[in-house]
């Protein structure tokens, strides 16, 4: 397209006019869209890049993991119970020995205490040395730790 | 003869259980009948002599393994699960016929 301005024929603009036609022949730059159309504008939500598993799958997976965990807990409890039974069996076998030793020690000290009691209460009429304080007939350990051994720090 | 500390007794409990089972049972039944210490002293003496004989026998048969096991138990405060290697060597050398 050539535009015919009135001053194009001015002889003073000879150089300008000489080059003007060359410029007109040049392809002009214009900000046009690319060949084909522009891509469609994305509006709204995009679809996900990776499809997530469904809810049922997630629930099943978590249940499986929890089940495995509970199984491991049960196994661990079994092992701990075994260890405890061993410990309790060992203690059970040692109870008679320890109790017998303690009985002998207590008996020796109690004899001394009964002698002391007899010497203290010899003038009291109707006093039975070493009599059970209770009427049920069962033996109970002494209420007060007045045995001589305790005072000596045994 | 080694002094019966807790770790020594705990390491020898299988032997005590097999060899002194009758005496232990007698003592516990006596205690059930009467809690008075004076009543169960004869049974108690039998228990003590039995256990002493067991420990003496272990000292004669396998002193090193028994001492090593007792030492390990003493180190770990009588935890059986921490002393399994020493326990296996001890049981191999002196079986308790459990």
gemmi code that builds the backbone of each chain (N, CA, C; Angstrom):
import gemmi

chains = {
    "A": [
        ("UNK", (0.851, -1.194, 0.000), (0.000, 0.000, 0.000), (0.865, 1.213, 0.000)),
        ("UNK", (0.582, 2.105, -0.803), (1.346, 3.366, -0.844), (0.382, 4.506, -0.589)),
        ("UNK", (0.835, 5.340, 0.283), (0.019, 6.527, 0.587), (0.557, 7.708, -0.203)),
        ("UNK", (-0.345, 8.479, -0.768), (0.059, 9.642, -1.568), (-0.150, 10.895, -0.746)),
        ("UNK", (0.982, 11.250, -0.034), (0.903, 12.538, 0.684), (1.186, 13.654, -0.306)),
        ("UNK", (0.746, 14.816, -0.074), (0.914, 15.930, -0.993), (2.386, 16.313, -1.162)),
        ("UNK", (3.185, 16.127, -0.123), (4.557, 16.630, -0.196), (5.499, 15.563, -0.733)),
        ("UNK", (4.994, 14.456, -1.190), (5.908, 13.436, -1.714), (6.542, 13.868, -3.024)),
        ("UNK", (5.862, 14.752, -3.739), (6.408, 15.162, -5.052), (7.349, 16.340, -4.952)),
        ("UNK", (7.662, 16.773, -3.692), (8.531, 17.935, -3.510), (9.919, 17.586, -3.997)),
        ("UNK", (10.522, 18.386, -4.883), (11.866, 18.079, -5.397), (12.925, 18.158, -4.305)),
        ("UNK", (12.692, 18.951, -3.277), (13.676, 18.999, -2.178), (13.755, 17.665, -1.420)),
        ("UNK", (12.741, 16.864, -1.499), (12.722, 15.557, -0.809), (13.053, 14.441, -1.777)),
        ("UNK", (14.015, 14.785, -2.707), (14.322, 13.788, -3.729), (14.918, 12.518, -3.128)),
        ("UNK", (15.921, 12.723, -2.210), (16.563, 11.554, -1.585), (15.568, 10.761, -0.766)),
        ("UNK", (14.776, 11.573, -0.062), (13.764, 10.924, 0.785), (12.811, 10.103, -0.076)),
        ("UNK", (12.386, 10.692, -1.127), (11.429, 9.992, -1.982), (12.095, 8.816, -2.672)),
        ("UNK", (13.404, 9.015, -3.009), (14.095, 7.912, -3.664), (14.089, 6.672, -2.774)),
        ("UNK", (14.374, 6.909, -1.491), (14.454, 5.769, -0.566), (13.098, 5.340, -0.063)),
        ("UNK", (12.123, 6.214, -0.131), (10.810, 5.904, 0.426), (10.209, 4.693, -0.268)),
        ("UNK", (10.408, 4.626, -1.564), (9.813, 3.504, -2.309), (10.511, 2.191, -1.948)),
        ("UNK", (11.808, 2.297, -1.654), (12.527, 1.082, -1.193), (11.984, 0.630, 0.168)),
        ("UNK", (11.758, 1.658, 1.022), (11.206, 1.313, 2.348), (9.841, 0.700, 2.187)),
        ("UNK", (9.086, 1.244, 1.256), (7.735, 0.708, 1.058), (7.782, -0.719, 0.556)),
        ("UNK", (8.840, -1.014, -0.197), (8.930, -2.392, -0.701), (9.313, -3.369, 0.417)),
        ("UNK", (10.019, -2.810, 1.459), (10.421, -3.686, 2.584), (9.202, -4.251, 3.289)),
        ("UNK", (9.344, -5.404, 3.705), (8.263, -6.008, 4.511), (8.253, -5.325, 5.869)),
        ("UNK", (7.151, -4.837, 6.305), (7.081, -4.162, 7.596), (6.780, -5.187, 8.687)),
        ("UNK", (7.339, -4.848, 9.878), (7.138, -5.727, 11.040), (5.829, -5.370, 11.690)),
        ("UNK", (5.131, -6.350, 11.959), (3.849, -6.154, 12.633), (3.679, -7.275, 13.661)),
        ("UNK", (3.153, -6.910, 14.797), (2.973, -7.882, 15.883), (1.721, -8.681, 15.596)),
        ("UNK", (1.913, -9.746, 14.863), (0.776, -10.573, 14.464), (0.740, -11.834, 15.320)),
        ("UNK", (-0.372, -12.524, 15.375), (-0.403, -13.835, 16.045), (0.384, -14.859, 15.243)),
        ("UNK", (0.836, -15.912, 15.900), (1.618, -16.926, 15.183), (0.759, -17.626, 14.146)),
        ("UNK", (1.429, -18.318, 13.236), (0.611, -19.051, 12.240), (-0.245, -20.077, 12.944)),
        ("UNK", (-1.418, -20.239, 12.524), (-2.386, -20.959, 13.333), (-2.874, -20.010, 14.403)),
        ("UNK", (-3.621, -20.516, 15.280), (-4.167, -19.605, 16.297), (-3.316, -19.662, 17.550)),
        ("UNK", (-3.589, -18.720, 18.441), (-2.985, -18.832, 19.769), (-3.562, -20.067, 20.442)),
        ("UNK", (-2.769, -20.717, 21.362), (-3.374, -21.824, 22.111), (-4.474, -21.317, 23.014)),
        ("UNK", (-5.377, -22.210, 23.338), (-6.533, -21.816, 24.150), (-6.065, -21.399, 25.542)),
        ("UNK", (-6.677, -20.335, 26.078), (-6.332, -19.857, 27.428), (-6.940, -20.812, 28.437)),
        ("UNK", (-6.075, -21.228, 29.404), (-6.576, -22.148, 30.422), (-7.284, -21.357, 31.498)),
        ("UNK", (-8.536, -21.606, 31.647), (-9.284, -20.977, 32.734), (-9.887, -22.089, 33.582)),
        ("UNK", (-9.967, -21.837, 34.881), (-10.525, -22.846, 35.775), (-9.445, -23.807, 36.265)),
        ("UNK", (-9.847, -24.923, 36.873), (-8.905, -25.871, 37.478), (-8.240, -26.722, 36.426)),
        ("UNK", (-6.919, -26.957, 36.666), (-6.192, -27.838, 35.754), (-6.398, -29.283, 36.175)),
        ("UNK", (-6.298, -30.212, 35.280), (-6.327, -31.630, 35.704), (-5.011, -31.998, 36.380)),
        ("UNK", (-5.018, -32.978, 37.328), (-3.771, -33.298, 38.055), (-2.748, -33.947, 37.156)),
        ("UNK", (-1.478, -33.691, 37.490), (-0.401, -34.271, 36.694), (-0.342, -35.788, 36.905)),
        ("UNK", (-0.469, -36.212, 38.213), (-0.432, -37.634, 38.565), (-1.759, -37.971, 39.224)),
        ("UNK", (-2.364, -39.033, 38.801), (-3.669, -39.414, 39.360), (-3.458, -40.097, 40.714)),
        ("UNK", (-4.110, -39.562, 41.768), (-3.961, -40.119, 43.121), (-4.827, -41.364, 43.266)),
        ("UNK", (-4.428, -42.275, 44.191), (-5.289, -43.444, 44.396), (-6.604, -43.050, 45.052)),
        ("UNK", (-7.556, -43.920, 44.884), (-8.892, -43.594, 45.374), (-8.950, -43.747, 46.896)),
        ("UNK", (-10.059, -43.366, 47.493), (-10.214, -43.427, 48.952), (-10.186, -44.841, 49.478)),
        ("UNK", (-10.839, -45.740, 48.776), (-10.865, -47.142, 49.213), (-9.470, -47.717, 49.250)),
        ("UNK", (-8.670, -47.366, 48.238), (-7.291, -47.879, 48.191), (-6.495, -47.345, 49.369)),
        ("UNK", (-6.677, -46.061, 49.681), (-5.929, -45.455, 50.799), (-6.312, -46.106, 52.122)),
        ("UNK", (-7.621, -46.324, 52.309), (-8.089, -46.933, 53.558), (-7.523, -48.344, 53.695)),
        ("UNK", (-7.562, -49.080, 52.577), (-7.058, -50.460, 52.624), (-5.569, -50.488, 52.945)),
        ("UNK", (-4.829, -49.557, 52.346), (-3.381, -49.496, 52.580), (-3.077, -49.177, 54.044)),
        ("UNK", (-3.783, -48.170, 54.589), (-3.546, -47.801, 55.993), (-3.945, -48.937, 56.931)),
        ("UNK", (-5.059, -49.623, 56.603), (-5.473, -50.757, 57.443), (-4.427, -51.872, 57.420)),
        ("UNK", (-3.849, -52.091, 56.246), (-2.823, -53.140, 56.147), (-1.609, -52.795, 56.985)),
        ("UNK", (-1.191, -51.526, 56.904), (-0.011, -51.104, 57.673), (-0.289, -51.206, 59.170)),
        ("UNK", (-1.487, -50.781, 59.581), (-1.844, -50.852, 61.002), (-1.930, -52.295, 61.464)),
        ("UNK", (-2.480, -53.164, 60.601), (-2.552, -54.576, 60.957), (-1.177, -55.182, 61.155)),
        ("UNK", (-0.273, -54.831, 60.237), (1.104, -55.314, 60.380), (1.724, -54.809, 61.676)),
        ("UNK", (1.460, -53.546, 61.994), (1.987, -52.996, 63.237), (1.461, -53.718, 64.461)),
        ("UNK", (0.149, -54.014, 64.442), (-0.450, -54.715, 65.583), (0.134, -56.120, 65.718)),
        ("UNK", (0.389, -56.756, 64.580), (1.000, -58.086, 64.617), (2.381, -58.032, 65.272)),
        ("UNK", (3.138, -56.992, 64.888), (4.484, -56.841, 65.470), (4.393, -56.580, 66.970)),
        ("UNK", (3.382, -55.800, 67.365), (3.190, -55.536, 68.793), (2.913, -56.839, 69.535)),
        ("UNK", (2.042, -57.669, 68.941), (1.739, -58.951, 69.572), (2.962, -59.822, 69.723)),
        ("UNK", (3.785, -59.860, 68.664), (5.015, -60.655, 68.736), (5.925, -60.141, 69.848)),
        ("UNK", (6.047, -58.815, 69.916), (6.888, -58.230, 70.951), (6.376, -58.532, 72.342)),
        ("UNK", (5.050, -58.496, 72.510), (4.465, -58.814, 73.820), (4.747, -60.252, 74.201)),
        ("UNK", (4.680, -61.143, 73.203), (4.969, -62.554, 73.469), (6.395, -62.716, 73.987)),
        ("UNK", (7.318, -62.030, 73.305), (8.734, -62.113, 73.712), (8.920, -61.547, 75.116)),
        ("UNK", (8.289, -60.426, 75.399), (8.448, -59.802, 76.721), (7.863, -60.695, 77.799)),
        ("UNK", (6.759, -61.360, 77.472), (6.149, -62.253, 78.462), (7.070, -63.439, 78.745)),
        ("UNK", (7.741, -63.914, 77.705), (8.699, -65.020, 77.911), (9.805, -64.601, 78.856)),
        ("UNK", (10.332, -63.399, 78.625), (11.414, -62.903, 79.484), (10.915, -62.792, 80.922)),
        ("UNK", (9.685, -62.290, 81.079), (9.133, -62.126, 82.432), (8.923, -63.462, 83.116)),
        ("UNK", (8.458, -64.464, 82.357), (8.239, -65.773, 82.979), (9.555, -66.371, 83.458)),
        ("UNK", (10.614, -66.167, 82.662), (11.912, -66.687, 83.094), (12.340, -66.028, 84.408)),
        ("UNK", (12.198, -64.701, 84.444), (12.581, -63.950, 85.653), (11.764, -64.399, 86.861)),
        ("UNK", (10.461, -64.562, 86.664), (9.604, -64.960, 87.782), (9.888, -66.377, 88.228)),
        ("UNK", (10.215, -67.270, 87.285), (10.554, -68.642, 87.664), (11.826, -68.672, 88.496)),
        ("UNK", (12.811, -67.865, 88.108), (14.053, -67.812, 88.889), (13.777, -67.312, 90.301)),
        ("UNK", (12.974, -66.262, 90.403), (12.665, -65.720, 91.734), (11.865, -66.712, 92.557)),
        ("UNK", (10.993, -67.455, 91.876), (10.143, -68.419, 92.582), (10.978, -69.508, 93.231)),
        ("UNK", (12.026, -69.970, 92.529), (12.862, -71.028, 93.101), (13.700, -70.524, 94.265)),
        ("UNK", (13.984, -69.215, 94.266), (14.856, -68.676, 95.315), (14.098, -68.226, 96.554)),
        ("UNK", (12.766, -68.108, 96.461), (11.985, -67.645, 97.612), (12.158, -68.524, 98.845)),
        ("UNK", (12.066, -69.871, 98.755), (12.221, -70.674, 99.971), (13.567, -70.488, 100.656)),
        ("UNK", (14.631, -70.435, 99.866), (15.969, -70.268, 100.457), (16.055, -68.969, 101.232)),
        ("UNK", (15.617, -67.882, 100.588), (15.736, -66.569, 101.221), (14.850, -66.463, 102.447)),
        ("UNK", (13.653, -67.043, 102.339), (12.731, -67.000, 103.476), (13.261, -67.832, 104.630)),
        ("UNK", (13.883, -68.979, 104.322), (14.441, -69.830, 105.384), (15.570, -69.117, 106.112)),
        ("UNK", (16.420, -68.465, 105.334), (17.532, -67.723, 105.953), (16.995, -66.618, 106.863)),
        ("UNK", (15.999, -65.906, 106.371), (15.425, -64.818, 107.155), (14.726, -65.348, 108.404)),
        ("UNK", (14.063, -66.511, 108.259), (13.389, -67.108, 109.415), (14.377, -67.452, 110.510)),
        ("UNK", (15.518, -67.996, 110.121), (16.530, -68.382, 111.125), (17.074, -67.152, 111.824)),
        ("UNK", (17.331, -66.122, 111.022), (17.863, -64.880, 111.598), (16.853, -64.275, 112.563)),
        ("UNK", (15.588, -64.235, 112.146), (14.537, -63.657, 112.982), (14.358, -64.471, 114.256)),
        ("UNK", (14.404, -65.789, 114.116), (14.187, -66.668, 115.260), (15.251, -66.433, 116.337)),
        ("UNK", (16.494, -66.304, 115.891), (17.579, -66.068, 116.848), (17.375, -64.764, 117.600)),
        ("UNK", (16.998, -63.729, 116.867), (16.800, -62.432, 117.510), (15.559, -62.439, 118.395)),
        ("UNK", (14.532, -63.159, 117.963), (13.299, -63.199, 118.730), (13.492, -63.903, 120.063)),
        ("UNK", (14.355, -64.928, 120.058), (14.632, -65.625, 121.319), (15.243, -64.674, 122.339)),
        ("UNK", (16.166, -63.854, 121.868), (16.775, -62.872, 122.788), (15.734, -61.898, 123.289)),
        ("UNK", (14.845, -61.492, 122.414), (13.813, -60.532, 122.806), (12.868, -61.132, 123.825)),
        ("UNK", (12.547, -62.421, 123.667), (11.648, -63.079, 124.616), (12.297, -63.188, 125.993)),
        ("UNK", (13.593, -63.419, 125.993), (14.326, -63.439, 127.282), (14.239, -62.075, 127.960)),
        ("UNK", (14.417, -61.034, 127.140), (14.313, -59.668, 127.675), (12.921, -59.417, 128.216)),
        ("UNK", (11.926, -59.876, 127.473), (10.542, -59.691, 127.891), (10.272, -60.422, 129.203)),
        ("UNK", (10.787, -61.648, 129.311), (10.600, -62.438, 130.533), (11.229, -61.733, 131.730)),
        ("UNK", (12.438, -61.186, 131.495), (13.118, -60.520, 132.628), (12.384, -59.259, 133.042)),
        ("UNK", (11.776, -58.588, 132.073), (11.079, -57.332, 132.385), (9.758, -57.616, 133.090)),
        ("UNK", (9.032, -58.647, 132.618), (7.672, -58.890, 133.099), (7.604, -60.020, 134.119)),
        ("UNK", (8.740, -60.325, 134.791), (8.723, -61.496, 135.678), (7.865, -61.266, 136.910)),
        ("UNK", (7.696, -60.007, 137.300), (6.910, -59.735, 138.505), (5.443, -59.542, 138.206)),
        ("UNK", (5.079, -59.474, 136.952), (3.676, -59.239, 136.587), (2.941, -60.572, 136.643)),
        ("UNK", (1.859, -60.657, 137.432), (1.166, -61.949, 137.526), (0.327, -62.211, 136.287)),
        ("UNK", (0.333, -63.434, 135.818), (-0.507, -63.831, 134.692), (0.013, -63.371, 133.344)),
        ("UNK", (1.266, -63.081, 133.266), (1.822, -62.649, 131.979), (2.440, -63.849, 131.271)),
        ("UNK", (2.029, -64.112, 130.065), (2.604, -65.206, 129.266), (3.576, -64.604, 128.274)),
        ("UNK", (4.826, -65.026, 128.417), (5.847, -64.464, 127.541), (5.648, -64.994, 126.120)),
        ("UNK", (5.683, -64.124, 125.163), (5.590, -64.522, 123.754), (4.193, -64.871, 123.322)),
        ("UNK", (3.184, -64.461, 124.108), (1.810, -64.812, 123.743), (1.381, -63.967, 122.548)),
        ("UNK", (0.540, -64.580, 121.720), (0.047, -63.884, 120.526), (-0.893, -62.759, 120.952)),
        ("UNK", (-0.720, -61.613, 120.383), (-1.519, -60.448, 120.750), (-2.934, -60.581, 120.179)),
        ("UNK", (-3.081, -61.370, 119.137), (-4.360, -61.499, 118.450), (-5.020, -62.817, 118.829)),
        ("UNK", (-6.362, -62.851, 118.730), (-7.116, -64.039, 119.115), (-7.359, -64.986, 117.949)),
        ("UNK", (-7.004, -64.603, 116.747), (-7.315, -65.469, 115.610), (-6.446, -66.720, 115.589)),
        ("UNK", (-5.321, -66.690, 116.260), (-4.443, -67.859, 116.274), (-3.350, -67.802, 115.232)),
        ("UNK", (-3.465, -66.902, 114.263), (-2.428, -66.794, 113.217), (-1.230, -66.012, 113.759)),
        ("UNK", (-0.087, -66.294, 113.205), (1.119, -65.585, 113.598), (1.256, -64.330, 112.767)),
        ("UNK", (1.574, -63.235, 113.468), (1.821, -61.988, 112.754), (3.204, -61.471, 113.112)),
        ("UNK", (3.870, -60.818, 112.192), (5.182, -60.262, 112.552), (5.012, -59.203, 113.629)),
        ("UNK", (6.072, -58.962, 114.386), (5.950, -57.989, 115.488), (5.641, -56.599, 114.946)),
        ("UNK", (4.752, -55.933, 115.666), (4.315, -54.614, 115.218), (5.436, -53.598, 115.343)),
        ("UNK", (6.095, -53.650, 116.504), (7.226, -52.760, 116.717), (8.520, -53.518, 116.476)),
        ("UNK", (9.433, -52.907, 115.742), (10.722, -53.546, 115.480), (11.636, -53.341, 116.669)),
        ("UNK", (11.250, -53.994, 117.812), (12.050, -53.828, 119.036), (13.114, -54.886, 119.179)),
        ("UNK", (13.310, -55.682, 118.111), (14.305, -56.749, 118.251), (15.692, -56.131, 118.354)),
        ("UNK", (16.558, -56.724, 119.184), (17.877, -56.104, 119.420), (18.677, -55.951, 118.128)),
        ("UNK", (18.491, -56.870, 117.217), (19.284, -56.801, 115.993), (19.070, -55.522, 115.221)),
        ("UNK", (17.839, -55.028, 115.215), (17.557, -53.818, 114.451), (18.268, -52.624, 115.044)),
        ("UNK", (18.377, -52.622, 116.376), (19.034, -51.464, 116.995), (20.523, -51.474, 116.718)),
        ("UNK", (21.075, -52.704, 116.601), (22.509, -52.771, 116.320), (22.808, -52.459, 114.861)),
        ("UNK", (21.784, -52.391, 114.041), (21.988, -52.047, 112.639), (22.214, -53.245, 111.752)),
        ("UNK", (21.658, -54.404, 112.142), (21.852, -55.616, 111.334), (21.038, -55.556, 110.045)),
    ],
    "B": [
        ("UNK", (34.158, -71.866, 98.422), (32.781, -71.777, 97.921), (32.379, -70.317, 97.783)),
        ("UNK", (31.667, -70.004, 96.727), (31.321, -68.592, 96.491), (30.172, -68.188, 97.399)),
        ("UNK", (30.180, -66.929, 97.752), (29.121, -66.401, 98.622), (27.851, -66.279, 97.790)),
        ("UNK", (26.702, -66.750, 98.320), (25.491, -66.700, 97.477), (24.914, -65.302, 97.370)),
        ("UNK", (25.519, -64.491, 96.535), (24.898, -63.208, 96.219), (23.748, -63.426, 95.225)),
        ("UNK", (23.022, -62.368, 94.953), (21.823, -62.507, 94.119), (22.169, -62.986, 92.712)),
        ("UNK", (23.269, -62.480, 92.139), (23.593, -62.870, 90.769), (24.025, -64.331, 90.695)),
        ("UNK", (24.712, -64.813, 91.766), (25.121, -66.224, 91.788), (23.891, -67.121, 91.855)),
        ("UNK", (22.948, -66.739, 92.712), (21.737, -67.554, 92.855), (20.883, -67.513, 91.592)),
        ("UNK", (20.778, -66.322, 90.979), (19.965, -66.210, 89.770), (20.575, -66.994, 88.608)),
        ("UNK", (21.910, -67.072, 88.570), (22.536, -67.813, 87.478), (22.441, -69.318, 87.684)),
        ("UNK", (22.196, -69.751, 88.940), (22.104, -71.185, 89.239), (20.680, -71.653, 89.477)),
        ("UNK", (19.687, -70.859, 89.099), (18.321, -71.172, 89.488), (17.795, -72.448, 88.859)),
        ("UNK", (18.236, -72.783, 87.649), (17.755, -74.012, 87.011), (18.214, -75.232, 87.791)),
        ("UNK", (19.476, -75.193, 88.245), (20.000, -76.308, 89.023), (19.280, -76.433, 90.362)),
        ("UNK", (19.018, -75.299, 90.983), (18.302, -75.309, 92.268), (16.885, -75.839, 92.067)),
        ("UNK", (16.265, -75.455, 90.951), (14.879, -75.867, 90.706), (14.774, -77.367, 90.515)),
        ("UNK", (15.780, -77.966, 89.845), (15.697, -79.401, 89.598), (16.056, -80.209, 90.832)),
        ("UNK", (17.078, -79.776, 91.566), (17.613, -80.612, 92.646), (16.952, -80.358, 93.996)),
        ("UNK", (16.426, -79.159, 94.212), (15.847, -78.820, 95.514), (14.345, -78.605, 95.415)),
        ("UNK", (13.701, -79.242, 94.428), (12.274, -79.007, 94.242), (11.471, -79.527, 95.431)),
        ("UNK", (11.848, -80.720, 95.928), (11.077, -81.305, 97.033), (11.178, -80.454, 98.287)),
        ("UNK", (12.430, -80.055, 98.578), (12.638, -79.263, 99.797), (11.887, -77.941, 99.718)),
        ("UNK", (11.924, -77.325, 98.534), (11.212, -76.051, 98.373), (9.721, -76.230, 98.574)),
        ("UNK", (9.197, -77.304, 98.004), (7.753, -77.536, 98.117), (7.358, -77.795, 99.567)),
        ("UNK", (8.185, -78.600, 100.256), (7.905, -78.888, 101.671), (7.878, -77.603, 102.478)),
        ("UNK", (8.867, -76.745, 102.221), (8.965, -75.494, 102.972), (7.745, -74.620, 102.722)),
        ("UNK", (7.332, -74.516, 101.460), (6.195, -73.639, 101.145), (4.903, -74.181, 101.751)),
        ("UNK", (4.766, -75.505, 101.787), (3.562, -76.090, 102.399), (3.552, -75.858, 103.905)),
        ("UNK", (4.740, -75.955, 104.523), (4.839, -75.675, 105.949), (4.455, -74.235, 106.250)),
        ("UNK", (4.923, -73.345, 105.401), (4.598, -71.916, 105.567), (3.108, -71.672, 105.415)),
        ("UNK", (2.506, -72.417, 104.502), (1.070, -72.246, 104.269), (0.283, -72.632, 105.511)),
        ("UNK", (0.762, -73.684, 106.182), (0.067, -74.144, 107.377), (0.225, -73.163, 108.509)),
        ("UNK", (1.493, -72.722, 108.726), (1.781, -71.826, 109.859), (2.837, -70.839, 109.434)),
        ("UNK", (2.517, -69.556, 109.585), (3.457, -68.538, 109.158), (4.562, -68.276, 110.182)),
        ("UNK", (4.464, -68.881, 111.340), (5.454, -68.635, 112.377), (6.820, -69.122, 111.898)),
        ("UNK", (7.832, -68.270, 111.984), (9.156, -68.712, 111.540), (9.680, -69.912, 112.321)),
        ("UNK", (9.362, -69.972, 113.632), (9.879, -71.063, 114.455), (9.356, -72.417, 114.008)),
        ("UNK", (8.184, -72.440, 113.380), (7.582, -73.724, 113.005), (8.231, -74.337, 111.780)),
        ("UNK", (8.828, -73.521, 110.928), (9.335, -74.023, 109.647), (10.848, -74.007, 109.587)),
        ("UNK", (11.498, -74.017, 110.743), (12.973, -73.982, 110.707), (13.557, -75.315, 110.243)),
        ("UNK", (13.046, -76.470, 110.619), (13.629, -77.713, 110.093), (13.560, -77.795, 108.567)),
        ("UNK", (12.381, -77.455, 108.005), (12.262, -77.454, 106.540), (13.228, -76.456, 105.915)),
        ("UNK", (13.357, -75.303, 106.572), (14.260, -74.275, 106.055), (15.701, -74.723, 106.047)),
        ("UNK", (16.085, -75.448, 107.078), (17.469, -75.945, 107.132), (17.745, -76.907, 105.993)),
        ("UNK", (16.739, -77.752, 105.685), (16.910, -78.682, 104.549), (17.101, -77.907, 103.246)),
        ("UNK", (16.310, -76.844, 103.090), (16.415, -76.041, 101.866), (17.804, -75.443, 101.758)),
        ("UNK", (18.284, -74.891, 102.873), (19.574, -74.207, 102.835), (20.694, -75.197, 102.535)),
        ("UNK", (20.627, -76.388, 103.150), (21.684, -77.379, 102.892), (21.644, -77.836, 101.440)),
        ("UNK", (20.433, -78.017, 100.911), (20.323, -78.450, 99.511), (20.932, -77.421, 98.574)),
        ("UNK", (20.597, -76.155, 98.783), (21.093, -75.107, 97.875), (22.603, -74.975, 98.013)),
        ("UNK", (23.103, -75.086, 99.244), (24.561, -75.009, 99.433), (25.257, -76.134, 98.688)),
        ("UNK", (24.656, -77.337, 98.743), (25.277, -78.472, 98.040), (25.264, -78.246, 96.536)),
        ("UNK", (24.181, -77.652, 96.034), (24.099, -77.375, 94.589), (25.201, -76.415, 94.179)),
        ("UNK", (25.375, -75.361, 94.967), (26.396, -74.360, 94.610), (27.796, -74.964, 94.694)),
        ("UNK", (28.005, -75.797, 95.710), (29.312, -76.456, 95.841), (29.590, -77.335, 94.633)),
        ("UNK", (28.570, -78.073, 94.225), (28.729, -78.967, 93.077), (29.065, -78.182, 91.822)),
        ("UNK", (28.396, -77.038, 91.639), (28.672, -76.215, 90.458), (30.095, -75.671, 90.499)),
        ("UNK", (30.551, -75.301, 91.692), (31.919, -74.816, 91.811), (32.931, -75.896, 91.466)),
        ("UNK", (32.562, -77.152, 91.766), (33.496, -78.241, 91.467), (33.481, -78.577, 89.983)),
        ("UNK", (32.264, -78.626, 89.412), (32.151, -79.134, 88.039), (32.613, -78.123, 87.020)),
        ("UNK", (32.136, -76.881, 87.124), (32.472, -75.884, 86.109), (32.638, -74.518, 86.761)),
        ("UNK", (33.751, -74.309, 87.452), (33.894, -73.044, 88.200), (34.015, -71.824, 87.307)),
        ("UNK", (34.751, -71.972, 86.154), (35.023, -70.777, 85.334), (33.770, -70.274, 84.639)),
        ("UNK", (33.037, -71.215, 84.033), (31.837, -70.800, 83.316), (30.800, -70.215, 84.282)),
        ("UNK", (30.683, -70.854, 85.438), (29.731, -70.384, 86.445), (30.113, -68.990, 86.935)),
        ("UNK", (31.420, -68.791, 87.161), (31.879, -67.476, 87.626), (31.659, -66.415, 86.556)),
        ("UNK", (31.906, -66.775, 85.283), (31.715, -65.815, 84.192), (30.243, -65.428, 84.057)),
        ("UNK", (29.378, -66.431, 84.149), (27.942, -66.156, 84.046), (27.467, -65.296, 85.213)),
        ("UNK", (27.950, -65.622, 86.429), (27.549, -64.819, 87.591), (28.039, -63.386, 87.470)),
        ("UNK", (29.245, -63.235, 86.933), (29.803, -61.888, 86.774), (28.982, -61.083, 85.766)),
        ("UNK", (28.610, -61.756, 84.673), (27.803, -61.059, 83.657), (26.456, -60.649, 84.233)),
        ("UNK", (25.834, -61.555, 84.978), (24.544, -61.242, 85.588), (24.677, -60.094, 86.582)),
        ("UNK", (25.762, -60.085, 87.332), (25.975, -59.001, 88.293), (26.144, -57.676, 87.567)),
        ("UNK", (26.835, -57.739, 86.412), (27.053, -56.502, 85.646), (25.742, -55.950, 85.115)),
        ("UNK", (24.843, -56.867, 84.655), (23.605, -56.426, 84.027), (22.411, -56.484, 84.968)),
        ("UNK", (22.660, -56.503, 86.267), (21.573, -56.455, 87.268), (20.564, -57.591, 87.069)),
        ("UNK", (21.105, -58.791, 86.877), (20.270, -60.005, 86.808), (19.262, -59.969, 85.670)),
        ("UNK", (19.702, -59.462, 84.519), (18.845, -59.493, 83.331), (19.267, -60.672, 82.477)),
        ("UNK", (18.367, -61.645, 82.338), (18.732, -62.868, 81.626), (19.008, -62.621, 80.147)),
        ("UNK", (18.254, -61.661, 79.555), (18.370, -61.481, 78.098), (19.682, -60.845, 77.681)),
        ("UNK", (20.445, -60.291, 78.653), (21.711, -59.653, 78.320), (22.886, -60.615, 78.398)),
        ("UNK", (22.670, -61.795, 78.946), (23.794, -62.706, 79.202), (23.603, -64.045, 78.500)),
        ("UNK", (23.013, -64.031, 77.320), (22.724, -65.299, 76.643), (23.983, -66.077, 76.259)),
        ("UNK", (25.055, -65.445, 75.729), (26.254, -66.239, 75.376), (26.841, -66.976, 76.573)),
        ("UNK", (26.989, -66.226, 77.679), (27.543, -66.877, 78.875), (26.624, -67.987, 79.373)),
        ("UNK", (25.321, -67.776, 79.219), (24.374, -68.802, 79.670), (24.531, -70.081, 78.844)),
        ("UNK", (24.705, -69.920, 77.518), (24.836, -71.106, 76.666), (26.106, -71.882, 77.007)),
        ("UNK", (27.223, -71.171, 77.208), (28.466, -71.878, 77.559), (28.338, -72.575, 78.908)),
        ("UNK", (27.683, -71.901, 79.842), (27.501, -72.493, 81.174), (26.641, -73.744, 81.093)),
        ("UNK", (25.565, -73.683, 80.312), (24.669, -74.840, 80.227), (25.299, -75.990, 79.459)),
        ("UNK", (26.172, -75.675, 78.506), (26.862, -76.741, 77.778), (27.816, -77.488, 78.706)),
        ("UNK", (28.504, -76.717, 79.573), (29.511, -77.362, 80.438), (28.841, -78.083, 81.604)),
        ("UNK", (27.848, -77.460, 82.222), (27.140, -78.114, 83.345), (25.655, -78.125, 83.043)),
        ("UNK", (25.149, -79.237, 82.538), (23.710, -79.284, 82.237), (22.923, -79.432, 83.528)),
        ("UNK", (21.749, -78.842, 83.538), (20.901, -78.928, 84.726), (19.825, -79.998, 84.583)),
        ("UNK", (19.827, -80.675, 83.432), (18.834, -81.732, 83.183), (17.427, -81.213, 83.387)),
        ("UNK", (17.168, -80.061, 82.792), (15.900, -79.391, 82.983), (14.826, -80.032, 82.133)),
    ],
}
model = gemmi.Model(1)
for chain_id, residues in chains.items():
    chain = gemmi.Chain(chain_id)
    for i, (resn, *xyz) in enumerate(residues, 1):
        res = gemmi.Residue()
        res.name, res.seqid = resn, gemmi.SeqId(i, " ")
        for name, pos in zip(("N", "CA", "C"), xyz):
            atom = gemmi.Atom()
            atom.name, atom.element = name, gemmi.Element(name[0])
            atom.pos, atom.b_iso = gemmi.Position(*pos), 0.0
            res.add_atom(atom)
        chain.add_residue(res)
    model.add_chain(chain)
structure = gemmi.Structure()
structure.add_model(model)
structure.setup_entities()
